[in-house]
Amino acid sequence: MQRRNFLKTASWAGLAQLSGISPLRTMSALAQATSPNDYKAIVCLFMRGGNDSNNMIVPIGGSQYSAYSQVRGSNAIAQNQLLALANSSLGLNAAFPNLNRAYIAGDAAFIANVGPLVQPTTKAQYLATSVQIPQQLMAHDNQQNAWESGAYVPGVGTSWSGLTSDLMAASYNSANMPMVTIVGNATNFGRGVASTPFNAGPNAQQESFWCNEGNACNARMTAAQQLLTFNNGANLLQADQQIYQSAYKYNAFYNSVLGSASGFSTSFPSSNPLSSALYTVATMMQLRNQIGARRQIFLIDVPNSFDTHADQADIQPGLYAMIDQFIGTFVSVMQEMGLYNDVTLFTASDFSRTLQMNSAGGSDHAWGGHHFVVGGAVKGGKVYGTFPSLTLNGADDIDGTGRFVPTTALSQYTATLASWFGVPSSQLGAMLPGLSNFSTANLGFV
């Protein structure tokens, strides 16, 4: 675990508030519904910076393509560069051949125009402020935090993944390691009332817990752990000490089981910046029996490369090629392990971007955007949700630049994943603020 990640959450136990989640009430029901061979995992691929999904799936013809092409100008994807998505009027950017193959096979689906919403909202209601609007829209940090939480609340707080761990970990997993693992950086992801995530490094390497003193590390770590056992009389500091003690324990256990990993036949391309993170995730899945985990949640953090305010036509094709190669590797290694039907990959990002390009050849922060899910359990070959009207100042554009009010709530997207993972429907409302405002909690894509 890296020191910068750990210090960020060192006082979490002192900040936790009651969430309404009731793990003891549902624990026996969860245990009765499972078997020793039951396993599921969720992987979040977080594209930080704001993925311009307007160029990921595009209307393939008609007035919608004309509106798109007119607004995007030279940055528009040509019609002959779109891969037709069956059962829709949309096309996929040709930089995604692996994603397209998964879609054709019925193992990938798209969810159109997703974003944080407190309740169903139209453009007219937004402009009239006649409904509650999520705070601090289009601000990177706050919207990353909201997407990590799974609902609409910005700032530091609990998350659906952490509350899922609070609810389910005791029924499904040993106490050897947390249910949630982050490869990269995150603020809210994996934070529950009682749960915190494990931070793992790339390439499934041994974790040194920030010690760079060579042979002196063991002595230093032993001394530090002894100091943490002292009672200082301050409740918040005692909570911090408990978190540090747990982190030492998790690191030591993680290091102890890594030697049991056998590697993979699947190739992890060294030229792809995401390969090392995926290798860690796949290794932890391979070691699930040694860890004692029948439920695992992962976040792979893709740095802020997607904040394309300038030169988007030069930058975005490489980003999409990187993501698509990652998808191909993900599918291959999951199939190799026999886990393809048990693991679901989903995407997250701060927000989408304006359909209208700016003077620097980039696009600016917006709101609703398109996402995809991949895995053998996905009810794929379909685009879920409602695609927005792409006409500037049209039915869904809130300010004349192509900022679209979402037609699917982030909480609905998250609730669907959580339901597949095993969270009882009775617990979703406490986990995801605002979910009860929507008539449909489960979108049915998995």
C-alpha positions in Angstrom: 0.0 0.0 0.0 1.4 3.4 -0.9 1.7 6.0 1.8 0.0 8.7 -0.1 -3.1 6.5 -0.5 -3.1 5.4 3.1 -2.8 8.8 4.7 -5.7 10.1 2.6 -8.0 7.7 4.5 -6.2 7.4 7.9 -9.0 9.0 9.8 -11.9 7.3 8.0 -13.1 5.4 11.0 -13.5 8.7 12.9 -15.5 10.2 10.0 -17.9 7.3 9.2 -21.6 8.0 9.7 -24.5 5.7 10.0 -25.6 4.6 6.5 -28.8 2.6 7.1 -27.1 -0.6 5.9 -27.9 -3.5 8.1 -25.4 -6.3 7.6 -26.4 -8.4 10.6 -30.0 -8.4 9.5 -29.2 -9.8 6.1 -26.1 -11.9 6.8 -27.9 -15.1 7.5 -30.0 -14.8 4.3 -26.9 -14.1 2.3 -25.1 -17.1 3.7 -28.1 -19.4 3.0 -28.2 -18.2 -0.6 -24.5 -19.1 -1.4 -22.4 -22.1 -1.9 -18.6 -22.6 -1.3 -18.0 -22.5 -5.1 -20.0 -19.3 -5.6 -17.7 -16.5 -6.9 -18.3 -13.1 -8.4 -16.1 -10.0 -9.1 -16.7 -6.5 -10.4 -14.0 -4.4 -12.1 -14.4 -0.7 -12.5 -12.3 0.9 -15.2 -12.2 4.6 -14.2 -11.3 6.9 -17.1 -10.3 10.1 -15.2 -10.5 13.5 -16.7 -13.9 13.0 -18.5 -14.1 10.7 -21.4 -15.6 12.3 -24.5 -18.0 9.5 -25.2 -19.7 11.5 -28.0 -17.0 10.0 -30.2 -17.3 6.5 -28.7 -20.8 5.6 -29.9 -22.3 7.8 -32.6 -25.6 7.8 -34.5 -24.8 6.0 -37.7 -27.1 7.9 -40.0 -30.1 10.2 -40.4 -30.8 13.5 -38.8 -28.9 12.5 -35.6 -25.7 11.9 -37.5 -26.2 15.1 -39.5 -26.5 17.0 -36.2 -23.5 15.3 -34.8 -21.4 15.9 -37.9 -22.4 19.5 -38.1 -21.5 20.3 -34.5 -18.3 18.2 -34.3 -16.9 19.5 -37.6 -13.5 18.1 -38.5 -13.5 16.1 -35.2 -16.6 14.0 -36.3 -16.0 10.3 -36.9 -16.8 9.5 -40.5 -19.7 7.2 -41.1 -17.5 4.6 -42.8 -15.4 4.5 -39.6 -18.2 3.4 -37.4 -19.0 -0.2 -36.6 -22.7 -0.7 -36.7 -24.2 -1.8 -33.4 -27.0 -4.3 -33.9 -30.4 -3.6 -32.4 -29.7 0.1 -32.4 -29.3 3.1 -34.8 -25.8 3.7 -33.4 -22.2 2.9 -34.5 -19.1 2.2 -32.4 -15.8 4.0 -33.0 -13.6 1.7 -35.1 -10.8 2.0 -32.5 -12.8 -0.6 -30.5 -12.6 -3.9 -32.4 -12.3 -6.0 -29.3 -15.3 -4.3 -27.7 -17.2 -4.8 -30.9 -16.5 -8.5 -30.9 -17.8 -8.8 -27.3 -20.9 -6.8 -28.3 -21.6 -9.2 -31.3 -21.0 -12.2 -29.0 -23.6 -10.8 -26.6 -21.1 -10.2 -23.9 -21.0 -6.4 -24.0 -23.6 -3.7 -23.7 -23.7 0.1 -23.8 -25.7 2.3 -21.4 -26.5 5.6 -23.0 -26.4 9.1 -21.4 -25.6 8.2 -17.8 -24.9 10.8 -15.1 -25.5 11.8 -11.5 -29.2 12.7 -10.9 -31.1 13.2 -7.7 -34.4 12.5 -9.5 -35.6 12.2 -13.1 -34.8 15.6 -14.7 -35.6 17.3 -18.0 -33.9 20.2 -19.6 -36.9 22.4 -18.7 -36.7 21.4 -15.1 -33.0 22.0 -15.0 -33.3 25.5 -16.4 -36.2 26.3 -14.1 -34.4 24.8 -11.1 -37.7 23.1 -10.3 -36.1 19.9 -9.2 -33.0 19.2 -7.0 -29.8 19.2 -9.2 -26.6 17.5 -8.1 -24.1 19.9 -6.7 -20.8 20.9 -8.3 -21.5 19.4 -11.7 -18.6 19.5 -14.2 -16.0 19.8 -11.5 -13.4 17.1 -11.8 -12.7 16.2 -8.1 -16.3 16.4 -7.0 -17.7 14.4 -9.9 -15.0 11.8 -9.6 -16.0 11.4 -5.9 -19.7 11.2 -6.9 -19.0 8.5 -9.5 -16.9 6.6 -7.0 -19.7 6.8 -4.5 -22.2 5.5 -7.1 -24.9 8.1 -6.7 -24.9 11.9 -6.9 -23.2 13.1 -3.8 -19.9 15.0 -4.2 -17.2 15.3 -1.6 -15.7 12.7 0.6 -18.1 10.0 1.9 -19.1 6.3 1.8 -19.5 4.4 -1.5 -21.7 1.6 -2.8 -18.6 -0.6 -3.0 -17.6 0.0 0.6 -21.1 -0.3 1.9 -21.4 -3.6 -0.1 -18.3 -4.8 1.7 -19.9 -3.8 5.1 -22.9 -5.8 4.1 -21.5 -8.9 2.5 -17.8 -9.4 3.5 -18.5 -11.5 6.6 -20.8 -13.9 4.7 -18.5 -14.4 1.7 -14.9 -13.6 2.5 -12.3 -14.3 5.2 -10.8 -11.5 7.2 -7.5 -11.9 5.5 -8.0 -8.9 3.1 -10.6 -6.3 2.3 -13.3 -7.1 -0.3 -12.3 -4.0 -2.3 -8.9 -3.4 -4.0 -7.8 -0.3 -5.7 -4.9 -0.3 -8.2 -4.1 3.4 -8.5 -5.7 6.3 -6.6 -9.3 6.9 -5.4 -11.0 8.8 -2.6 -14.4 7.3 -2.0 -14.3 3.9 -3.8 -14.3 1.1 -1.3 -15.1 3.3 1.7 -17.9 2.0 3.9 -18.8 2.7 7.5 -16.5 -0.1 8.7 -14.7 -1.0 5.4 -11.6 0.4 3.8 -10.0 -0.8 0.6 -6.7 -2.4 0.0 -4.3 -0.5 -2.3 -2.3 -2.8 -4.5 0.6 -1.9 -6.8 1.2 -2.8 -10.5 2.3 -6.2 -11.7 1.3 -8.1 -8.5 4.6 -7.1 -6.8 5.4 -7.4 -3.1 4.2 -4.5 -1.1 6.8 -2.8 1.0 4.5 -0.4 2.9 6.5 2.7 1.9 9.8 1.5 3.4 12.9 2.1 1.2 15.5 1.3 3.8 16.5 -2.1 2.5 17.6 -4.5 5.3 16.4 -2.1 8.0 12.8 -2.3 6.8 11.8 -5.3 8.9 13.1 -3.8 12.1 11.5 -0.4 11.4 8.1 -2.1 10.6 8.3 -4.2 13.8 9.0 -1.1 15.9 6.2 0.8 14.2 3.7 -2.0 14.8 4.7 -2.1 18.5 4.1 1.7 18.8 0.6 1.2 17.3 -0.4 -1.1 20.2 0.0 1.7 22.8 -3.2 3.2 24.1 -2.9 7.0 23.8 -6.4 7.8 25.1 -7.6 9.7 22.1 -10.4 7.9 20.3 -9.6 9.3 16.8 -5.9 8.5 17.1 -6.8 5.0 18.3 -9.0 4.6 15.2 -6.1 5.7 13.0 -3.8 3.3 14.8 -6.2 0.4 14.2 -6.3 1.3 10.4 -2.5 1.3 10.3 -2.4 -2.1 12.1 -4.8 -3.5 9.6 -2.8 -2.2 6.7 0.3 -3.9 8.0 -1.6 -7.1 8.4 -3.1 -7.0 4.9 0.2 -6.2 3.3 1.9 -9.0 5.1 -0.8 -11.5 4.1 -0.8 -10.3 0.4 2.9 -10.7 0.2 2.7 -14.2 1.7 0.3 -15.5 -0.9 1.8 -13.9 -4.0 4.3 -16.8 -4.3 1.4 -19.1 -5.0 0.5 -17.3 -8.2 1.3 -19.3 -11.4 1.2 -16.6 -14.0 -0.9 -16.7 -17.2 -0.8 -17.8 -20.8 -2.5 -14.6 -21.8 -0.2 -11.9 -23.0 -0.3 -8.6 -21.1 1.2 -6.1 -23.6 4.0 -4.1 -22.0 3.2 -1.1 -24.2 -0.2 -0.7 -22.7 -0.1 1.4 -19.5 -3.1 -0.6 -18.1 -1.6 -4.1 -18.4 0.3 -3.9 -15.1 -2.9 -3.0 -13.2 -4.9 -5.7 -14.9 -2.2 -8.2 -14.1 -2.5 -7.4 -10.4 -6.3 -7.8 -10.6 -6.1 -11.1 -12.5 -3.5 -12.4 -10.0 -5.7 -11.6 -7.0 -8.6 -13.4 -8.7 -6.4 -16.4 -9.4 -5.5 -16.4 -5.7 -9.1 -16.0 -4.5 -9.0 -19.4 -2.7 -5.8 -18.6 -0.8 -7.2 -15.2 0.1 -10.5 -16.7 1.1 -12.6 -14.4 -1.2 -15.8 -15.4 -2.9 -16.6 -11.7 -3.7 -14.1 -9.2 -4.9 -14.4 -5.6 -6.2 -11.6 -3.8 -8.0 -11.0 -0.3 -9.3 -8.4 0.2 -12.0 -7.5 3.9 -12.2 -6.7 5.4 -15.6 -5.0 8.8 -15.0 -6.4 12.2 -16.1 -5.5 11.6 -19.8 -9.1 11.9 -20.8 -9.3 15.7 -20.0 -9.0 16.6 -23.6 -9.4 20.4 -23.7 -7.1 20.6 -26.7 -5.9 18.5 -29.7 -8.5 15.9 -29.1 -8.3 14.5 -32.6 -4.6 13.6 -31.9 -5.1 12.3 -28.4 -8.4 10.4 -28.3 -7.6 7.6 -30.9 -4.6 6.5 -28.8 -6.7 6.5 -25.6 -9.4 4.4 -27.2 -6.9 2.0 -28.7 -5.4 1.6 -25.2 -8.9 0.9 -23.7 -9.8 -1.6 -26.4 -6.5 -3.5 -26.1 -7.2 -3.7 -22.3 -10.7 -5.1 -23.1 -9.2 -7.8 -25.3 -6.7 -8.8 -22.6 -9.4 -8.7 -19.9 -11.6 -11.1 -22.0 -8.7 -13.4 -22.7 -7.4 -13.8 -19.1 -10.9 -14.1 -17.6 -11.7 -16.9 -20.1 -8.3 -18.5 -19.3 -9.2 -18.7 -15.6 -12.7 -19.9 -16.3 -14.1 -16.8 -14.7 -15.6 -14.9 -17.7 -19.2 -15.6 -16.6 -18.4 -14.5 -13.0 -16.6 -11.2 -13.6 -18.2 -8.0 -14.9 -16.2 -5.0 -16.1 -17.8 -1.6 -16.1 -16.6 1.9 -17.0 -16.8 5.2 -15.0 -15.6 8.7 -15.8 -16.0 12.2 -14.3 -18.5 13.2 -17.0 -18.7 13.3 -20.8 -17.7 16.4 -22.7 -19.4 19.1 -24.8 -20.5 18.0 -28.3 -19.3 21.4 -29.5 -15.6 21.6 -29.9 -13.6 24.6 -28.5 -11.1 26.8 -30.3 -8.2 24.6 -29.2 -9.6 21.6 -30.9 -10.8 20.0 -27.7 -14.0 19.7 -25.8 -15.0 20.9 -22.4 -16.7 19.5 -19.3 -20.3 18.3 -19.6 -22.7 16.0 -17.9 -24.3 12.8 -19.2 -22.2 10.3 -21.1 -22.1 6.8 -22.5 -20.6 3.7 -20.7 -20.2 0.0 -21.4 -20.1 -3.2 -19.5 -18.3 -6.4 -20.5 -18.5 -10.0 -19.2 -20.1 -13.4 -19.8 -23.0 -12.5 -17.5 -23.8 -9.3 -19.4 -27.1 -9.3 -21.4 -25.3 -7.8 -24.3 -25.7 -6.9 -27.9 -27.9 -4.1 -26.9 -27.8 -0.3 -26.0 -29.7 0.4 -22.8 -31.2 3.7 -21.9 -32.2 6.7 -24.1 -29.7 8.4 -26.4 -30.0 12.2 -26.3 -30.9 14.5 -29.1 -27.7 15.9 -30.5 -29.2 19.2 -31.8 -27.6 22.2 -30.1 -30.2 23.9 -27.9 -32.4 20.8 -28.5 -34.5 18.8 -26.1 -31.5 17.6 -24.0 -28.8 20.3 -24.4 -28.9 22.5 -21.3 -26.8 25.4 -22.6 -26.3 25.3 -26.4 -22.8 23.6 -26.3 -24.0 20.0 -26.3 -24.1 19.4 -22.5 -26.8 16.8 -22.2 -28.9 16.2 -19.1 -28.7 12.5 -18.3 -31.5 10.2 -19.1 -30.2 7.4 -16.9 -29.1 8.0 -13.3 -25.7 6.9 -12.1 -27.5 5.3 -9.1 -29.6 3.1 -11.5 -26.4 2.1 -13.3 -24.7 1.2 -10.0 -27.8 -0.5 -8.5 -27.9 -2.9 -11.4 -24.3 -3.9 -10.8 -24.8 -4.2 -7.1 -27.9 -6.4 -7.5 -26.0 -8.8 -9.8 -23.2 -8.9 -7.2 -25.7 -10.0 -4.6 -26.8 -6.9 -2.7 -30.5 -7.5 -1.6 -32.9 -5.0 -3.2 -34.0 -4.0 0.3 -30.5 -2.5 1.0 -30.0 -0.6 -2.2 -31.9 2.5 -1.1 -29.7 3.1 1.9 -26.6 2.5 -0.2 -27.5 4.8 -3.1 -29.1 8.2 -2.2 -31.9 9.1 -4.6 -32.4 5.7 -6.0 -36.0 5.5 -4.7 -36.9 8.5 -6.9 -36.6 6.4 -10.0 -39.3 3.9 -11.0 -36.7 1.3 -12.2 -33.7 0.4 -10.0 -32.4 -2.5 -12.1 -31.7 -1.6 -15.8 -31.4 -5.3 -16.6 -28.0 -5.3 -18.5 -26.5 -7.9 -16.2 
